[in-house]
């Protein structure tokens, strides 16, 4: 399943970028990286249009706040969704690469953010299991817009996992007709196979009927032939006696 390599690469890139931004410490390996301070000044990449800004998303998409119970449910749902995507990716392993890649991108993004939600609270010591915050840092400046009743002066800050999910969804939309044809082709083949089988049965039935008719005609003509041959035999018998 080559598509799974795409999922693995996305998860590695996503987590590596988040650890670089947030910082990490591995004492037994003597590894330490400070990272950026929370809400520290942005780092310009392409002027004011694209910057690196470290924030943490405590809730759902677009920074929507939720209570701890809902947050736990979101984390559990993310686990189930990831398992479902993995199973679906396995079930379509022989289908178009575009379909497998789109699922692989969505799966990689889901796993990337799932790691944050499940483990970051424990690893960084600020919350329990399943209550971690997602690390975001990709910051683009766009015109003001409103989503779910909230007005944004900038596009919500996101991460590589979010980008991966978005790319996967776009791939599915772009190749929708191609992917949808997967379900149509088997139906056509089944119908054609049924038609061929029906034609074969008709031909077989016609052949049997023809054979039965031929046997019936043979039975009707055979007694007549026997009756015609009997007088001839009777005529020859007296002649043989006369010669004697």
VOPAGU-2260 file (C-alpha; in pm, 1 decimal, decimal comma):
REM VOPAGU-2260
SITE   aa  ch    i         X         Y         Z
SITE  UNK   A    0       0,0       0,0       0,0
SITE  UNK   A    1     218,4     283,1    -133,1
SITE  UNK   A    2     -40,6     544,8     -29,1
SITE  UNK   A    3      38,8     473,9     335,6
SITE  UNK   A    4     388,7     613,3     276,9
SITE  UNK   A    5     223,3     947,8     203,3
SITE  UNK   A    6      33,7     922,3     533,3
SITE  UNK   A    7     356,1     842,1     721,9
SITE  UNK   A    8     547,2    1131,8     561,3
SITE  UNK   A    9     266,2    1376,6     645,8
SITE  UNK   A   10     256,0    1266,2    1011,6
SITE  UNK   A   11     636,7    1295,6    1042,8
SITE  UNK   A   12     646,6    1642,0     879,8
SITE  UNK   A   13     353,3    1763,1    1088,4
SITE  UNK   A   14     494,0    1646,9    1422,1
SITE  UNK   A   15     850,2    1756,8    1340,6
SITE  UNK   A   16     729,2    2107,5    1253,7
SITE  UNK   A   17     516,4    2130,9    1569,9
SITE  UNK   A   18     798,9    2013,3    1794,4
SITE  UNK   A   19    1031,6    2265,2    1630,4
SITE  UNK   A   20     784,5    2547,9    1690,4
SITE  UNK   A   21     677,7    2443,3    2040,1
SITE  UNK   A   22    1013,2    2310,0    2158,3
SITE  UNK   A   23    1098,2    1980,7    2322,1
SITE  UNK   A   24    1330,4    1816,8    2572,6
SITE  UNK   A   25    1461,7    1458,4    2575,9
SITE  UNK   A   26    1695,6    1438,1    2877,6
SITE  UNK   A   27    1819,1    1080,6    2834,4
SITE  UNK   A   28    1926,8    1165,9    2478,5
SITE  UNK   A   29    2054,3    1508,5    2584,5
SITE  UNK   A   30    1829,5    1673,4    2326,8
SITE  UNK   A   31    1680,6    2014,2    2392,1
SITE  UNK   A   32    1513,7    2272,6    2171,7
SITE  UNK   A   33    1359,0    2587,9    2314,0
SITE  UNK   A   34    1115,1    2669,2    2035,2
SITE  UNK   A   35     899,9    2982,1    2022,8
SITE  UNK   A   36     727,2    3141,2    2319,6
SITE  UNK   A   37     349,3    3124,9    2318,9
SITE  UNK   A   38     211,1    3430,8    2137,4
SITE  UNK   A   39     564,3    3552,0    2072,9
SITE  UNK   A   40     611,5    3798,1    1783,3
SITE  UNK   A   41     550,0    3648,3    1441,0
SITE  UNK   A   42     840,8    3560,2    1213,3
SITE  UNK   A   43     788,9    3711,0     865,5
SITE  UNK   A   44     842,2    3468,7     577,8
SITE  UNK   A   45     683,2    3659,7     287,2
SITE  UNK   A   46     641,5    4004,1     434,6
SITE  UNK   A   47     309,9    4048,1     617,9
SITE  UNK   A   48     132,9    3804,7     383,8
SITE  UNK   A   49     284,9    3484,3     527,6
SITE  UNK   A   50     428,4    3459,6     878,8
SITE  UNK   A   51     510,6    3197,0    1139,4
SITE  UNK   A   52     293,8    3263,0    1444,5
SITE  UNK   A   53     282,3    3012,7    1730,1
SITE  UNK   A   54     -61,5    2960,4    1883,6
SITE  UNK   A   55    -245,8    2663,4    2033,2
SITE  UNK   A   56    -598,4    2565,0    1943,2
SITE  UNK   A   57    -780,0    2460,8    2262,5
SITE  UNK   A   58   -1100,7    2357,0    2091,3
SITE  UNK   A   59   -1217,4    2274,6    1742,0
SITE  UNK   A   60   -1164,7    2429,9    1399,4
SITE  UNK   A   61   -1121,0    2807,2    1378,7
SITE  UNK   A   62   -1041,2    2820,3    1751,0
SITE  UNK   A   63   -1399,0    2748,4    1862,9
SITE  UNK   A   64   -1396,8    2692,9    2239,9
SITE  UNK   A   65   -1559,7    2376,7    2379,0
SITE  UNK   A   66   -1602,1    2235,3    2729,0
SITE  UNK   A   67   -1386,7    1942,6    2852,2
SITE  UNK   A   68   -1657,2    1681,2    2786,1
SITE  UNK   A   69   -1701,0    1788,9    2425,6
SITE  UNK   A   70   -1324,6    1801,9    2385,0
SITE  UNK   A   71   -1298,5    1441,9    2507,6
SITE  UNK   A   72   -1570,1    1337,1    2263,5
SITE  UNK   A   73   -1388,5    1513,6    1979,7
SITE  UNK   A   74   -1068,1    1326,3    2064,3
SITE  UNK   A   75   -1249,0     990,4    2077,5
SITE  UNK   A   76   -1428,3    1064,2    1751,9
SITE  UNK   A   77   -1094,2    1151,0    1591,9
SITE  UNK   A   78    -962,3     808,7    1691,8
SITE  UNK   A   79   -1264,6     630,8    1541,9
SITE  UNK   A   80   -1243,4     842,4    1226,8
SITE  UNK   A   81    -873,9     759,3    1184,8
SITE  UNK   A   82    -944,0     386,3    1222,9
SITE  UNK   A   83   -1228,3     412,7     971,9
SITE  UNK   A   84   -1009,4     597,6     721,6
SITE  UNK   A   85    -734,6     337,5     758,7
SITE  UNK   A   86    -981,7      54,7     693,5
SITE  UNK   A   87   -1127,0     237,4     392,9
SITE  UNK   A   88    -779,5     299,0     254,2
SITE  UNK   A   89    -711,3     -74,6     282,9
SITE  UNK   A   90   -1042,4    -161,9     113,0
SITE  UNK   A   91    -960,9      56,6    -191,0
SITE  UNK   A   92    -597,8     -55,5    -215,3
SITE  UNK   A   93    -654,7    -179,0    -573,2
SITE  UNK   A   94    -840,9     130,7    -692,2
SITE  UNK   A   95    -717,0     453,3    -853,7
SITE  UNK   A   96    -405,7     609,7    -701,6
SITE  UNK   A   97    -583,5     947,5    -688,7
SITE  UNK   A   98    -848,4     799,6    -457,8
SITE  UNK   A   99    -590,1     631,2    -236,5
SITE  UNK   A  100    -380,5     948,3    -215,0
SITE  UNK   A  101    -679,3    1162,6    -120,6
SITE  UNK   A  102    -768,4     923,1     163,3
SITE  UNK   A  103    -401,0     898,3     265,1
SITE  UNK   A  104    -372,1    1279,6     290,8
SITE  UNK   A  105    -688,6    1304,7     501,5
SITE  UNK   A  106    -571,2    1017,2     723,0
SITE  UNK   A  107    -227,0    1175,7     771,7
SITE  UNK   A  108    -380,4    1506,4     874,4
SITE  UNK   A  109    -626,0    1338,3    1111,0
SITE  UNK   A  110    -348,3    1140,3    1282,5
SITE  UNK   A  111    -124,0    1447,4    1306,4
SITE  UNK   A  112    -380,4    1654,0    1498,1
SITE  UNK   A  113    -495,2    1347,8    1692,5
SITE  UNK   A  114    -146,3    1311,3    1844,3
SITE  UNK   A  115    -170,7    1668,9    1971,7
SITE  UNK   A  116    -513,6    1617,1    2126,4
SITE  UNK   A  117    -433,2    1284,3    2288,7
SITE  UNK   A  118     -72,7    1320,6    2408,8
SITE  UNK   A  119      42,7    1684,5    2419,3
SITE  UNK   A  120    -142,8    1762,8    2740,7
SITE  UNK   A  121      47,9    1484,1    2917,1
SITE  UNK   A  122     383,7    1534,5    2743,5
SITE  UNK   A  123     393,0    1906,0    2822,7
SITE  UNK   A  124     224,5    1873,4    3162,5
SITE  UNK   A  125     -70,3    2111,0    3126,8
SITE  UNK   A  126    -367,0    1869,7    3086,8
SITE  UNK   A  127    -463,7    1504,0    3106,8
SITE  UNK   A  128    -487,5    1245,5    2832,6
SITE  UNK   A  129    -722,2    1337,1    2541,9
SITE  UNK   A  130    -725,1    1704,0    2646,1
SITE  UNK   A  131    -419,6    1838,2    2463,8
SITE  UNK   A  132    -415,7    2150,6    2246,6
SITE  UNK   A  133    -336,1    2145,4    1874,3
SITE  UNK   A  134     -27,4    2345,9    1774,4
SITE  UNK   A  135     -82,5    2592,3    1486,4
SITE  UNK   A  136     173,6    2822,8    1326,2
SITE  UNK   A  137     104,1    2886,5     954,2
SITE  UNK   A  138     -30,4    3241,3     940,7
SITE  UNK   A  139    -164,1    3407,9     622,3
SITE  UNK   A  140    -305,0    3760,6     604,3
SITE  UNK   A  141    -627,4    3782,9     399,8
SITE  UNK   A  142    -918,9    4027,5     376,7
SITE  UNK   A  143   -1170,4    4026,2     660,4
SITE  UNK   A  144   -1434,1    3747,1     652,7
SITE  UNK   A  145   -1693,1    3582,4     880,0
SITE  UNK   A  146   -1731,2    3209,7     961,6
SITE  UNK   A  147   -1984,1    3063,2    1208,9
SITE  UNK   A  148   -2076,3    3411,7    1325,1
SITE  UNK   A  149   -1713,9    3504,7    1401,1
SITE  UNK   A  150   -1532,5    3776,6    1209,6
SITE  UNK   A  151   -1166,4    3723,9    1122,7
SITE  UNK   A  152    -917,6    3989,8    1018,6
SITE  UNK   A  153    -675,1    3716,2     915,9
SITE  UNK   A  154    -715,2    3360,9     797,2
SITE  UNK   A  155    -718,4    3123,9    1099,7
SITE  UNK   A  156    -368,6    3002,3    1182,3
SITE  UNK   A  157    -328,2    2635,5    1088,0
SITE  UNK   A  158     -67,9    2360,1    1052,8
SITE  UNK   A  159      58,2    2095,2     809,5
SITE  UNK   A  160    -204,7    1843,1     924,4
SITE  UNK   A  161    -484,0    2087,8     840,1
SITE  UNK   A  162    -324,3    2150,1     500,5
SITE  UNK   A  163    -306,9    1776,2     435,7
SITE  UNK   A  164    -677,2    1727,0     511,5
SITE  UNK   A  165    -768,0    2017,1     282,2
SITE  UNK   A  166    -556,0    1877,1      -3,5
SITE  UNK   A  167    -715,5    1533,2      41,7
SITE  UNK   A  168   -1066,8    1677,5      22,6
SITE  UNK   A  169    -979,5    1879,4    -290,3
SITE  UNK   A  170    -835,1    1568,2    -457,2
SITE  UNK   A  171   -1158,7    1380,7    -390,0
SITE  UNK   A  172   -1363,2    1665,6    -538,9
SITE  UNK   A  173   -1138,6    1701,5    -844,6
SITE  UNK   A  174   -1143,2    1328,7    -924,9
SITE  UNK   A  175   -1502,2    1269,8    -808,0
SITE  UNK   A  176   -1630,6    1149,5   -1146,3
SITE  UNK   A  177   -1335,1     918,2   -1189,9
SITE  UNK   A  178   -1380,0     772,3    -841,7
SITE  UNK   A  179   -1757,4     743,1    -887,3
SITE  UNK   A  180   -1706,1     535,4   -1202,3
SITE  UNK   A  181   -1557,8     261,7    -981,1
SITE  UNK   A  182   -1906,1     183,2    -853,3
SITE  UNK   A  183   -2066,0     203,4   -1199,7
SITE  UNK   A  184   -1836,8     -32,3   -1390,8
SITE  UNK   A  185   -1905,8    -348,3   -1187,8
SITE  UNK   A  186   -2282,0    -295,1   -1230,6
SITE  UNK   A  187   -2245,1    -279,4   -1608,2
SITE  UNK   A  188   -2027,9    -589,7   -1607,8
SITE  UNK   A  189   -2281,4    -780,5   -1396,2
SITE  UNK   A  190   -2567,8    -682,6   -1625,9
SITE  UNK   A  191   -2368,9    -787,0   -1933,1
SITE  UNK   A  192   -2279,9   -1117,6   -1767,7
SITE  UNK   A  193   -2644,4   -1180,0   -1682,5
SITE  UNK   A  194   -2745,7   -1103,8   -2042,3
SITE  UNK   A  195   -2484,0   -1343,7   -2177,1
SITE  UNK   A  196   -2600,2   -1614,0   -1936,1
SITE  UNK   A  197   -2963,4   -1559,8   -2038,7
SITE  UNK   A  198   -2872,3   -1583,8   -2408,6
SITE  UNK   A  199   -2680,6   -1904,5   -2341,5
SITE  UNK   A  200   -2979,8   -2053,4   -2161,0
SITE  UNK   A  201   -3207,4   -1961,6   -2452,9
SITE  UNK   A  202   -2971,6   -2119,6   -2703,6
SITE  UNK   A  203   -2944,7   -2430,4   -2487,9
SITE  UNK   A  204   -3322,2   -2450,3   -2453,4
SITE  UNK   A  205   -3371,6   -2410,0   -2830,5
SITE  UNK   A  206   -3117,1   -2685,2   -2891,0
SITE  UNK   A  207   -3298,4   -2921,2   -2656,0
SITE  UNK   A  208   -3632,8   -2845,2   -2818,3
SITE  UNK   A  209   -3488,0   -2910,9   -3167,0
SITE  UNK   A  210   -3340,0   -3242,3   -3050,4
SITE  UNK   A  211   -3671,8   -3350,1   -2895,9
SITE  UNK   A  212   -3859,6   -3257,7   -3213,7
SITE  UNK   A  213   -3611,5   -3454,8   -3425,9
SITE  UNK   A  214   -3648,0   -3762,8   -3202,4
SITE  UNK   A  215   -4025,7   -3732,8   -3213,5
SITE  UNK   A  216   -4025,2   -3718,2   -3596,7
SITE  UNK   A  217   -3795,6   -4019,5   -3608,4
SITE  UNK   A  218   -4035,7   -4217,7   -3392,3
SITE  UNK   A  219   -4326,3   -4129,3   -3625,1
SITE  UNK   A  220   -4147,4   -4232,7   -3948,1
SITE  UNK   A  221   -3987,1   -4555,0   -3817,6
SITE  UNK   A  222   -4308,1   -4766,5   -3788,3
SITE  UNK   A  223   -4409,0   -4670,3   -4145,6
SITE  UNK   A  224   -4077,9   -4792,4   -4279,0
SITE  UNK   A  225   -4122,3   -5122,4   -4093,5
SITE  UNK   A  226   -4471,3   -5167,0   -4237,9
SITE  UNK   A  227   -4346,3   -5098,6   -4590,9
SITE  UNK   A  228   -4064,0   -5352,4   -4559,9
SITE  UNK   A  229   -4287,6   -5639,1   -4425,7
SITE  UNK   A  230   -4482,0   -5720,6   -4748,4
SITE  UNK   A  231   -4160,6   -5745,5   -4947,0
SITE  UNK   A  232   -4029,5   -6006,2   -4711,9
SITE  UNK   A  233   -4355,9   -6205,5   -4738,8
SITE  UNK   A  234   -4335,6   -6210,1   -5120,8
SITE  UNK   A  235   -3981,3   -6341,9   -5125,6
SITE  UNK   A  236   -4059,0   -6632,2   -4890,2
SITE  UNK   A  237   -4287,2   -6832,8   -5128,6
SITE  UNK   A  238   -4034,9   -6809,6   -5410,9
SITE  UNK   A  239   -3770,1   -6964,8   -5195,0
SITE  UNK   A  240   -4005,3   -7253,5   -5112,6
SITE  UNK   A  241   -4085,9   -7308,5   -5483,8
SITE  UNK   A  242   -3724,9   -7345,3   -5576,6
SITE  UNK   A  243   -3684,3   -7612,7   -5317,9
